[in-house]
Amino acid sequence: MATTTVLQRSDGVNGVRIEVRLSFTSWQGETRIDIRRWEENPWRHAFFPTKSGVSIPMQRWRNVIEMRGRMMDMSSGDILHLSGNLTAEKYSYDGVTLRDWFVKR
């Protein structure tokens, strides 16, 4: 079972509540950090995960932490390579988007 912490709560479009959750999970024997957007289903009064999120192995998460100063100094439109296929992208709003690009083998 994953350990989950709610990092942020807000009201989304049309009154649908949104949460950003951080989870520590295990997948194929590897500890991973999952940061994901969850949205409330107003009919069921329950939150469900969306596709918007990233799952990062613990070692790569350490790289993200080490690069956090550079991420905060990014300008809109900048892309910063963090490690492997993981990038940080800065848009016009406050914050960055982490992307873990899938490479088919």
C-alpha positions, 0 to 999 in steps of 0.5 A: 500500500502506498503512503500518500500525502496531499500537497495542494487542494483547490477548486477546479473548473465547474466546481470540481475539486482538485488535489495534488498528491505525493505517494511513495510506492514500490514497482518492480522492487524499486521505490518510486515517488509519484506526484499526481493530480487527482480530481473529485468525481462529484457524483461519487464524492470520491477522488480519482487519479488523472493522467497528469503526473509523474512517477520518478525512481528515488535516485532520480528524485534526489537529482530533482532536489539537487537541481531545485535552485536552478528550476526556480531560476528558470524563465518561461519557456525554459527546459532543464534536463534533470536526469535520464528522460526527466525534464523540468519545463517552465510555463508562464505560471508559477512553478515547473512541470516535471516530465518523464519522457517514455522511450520505447525499447 
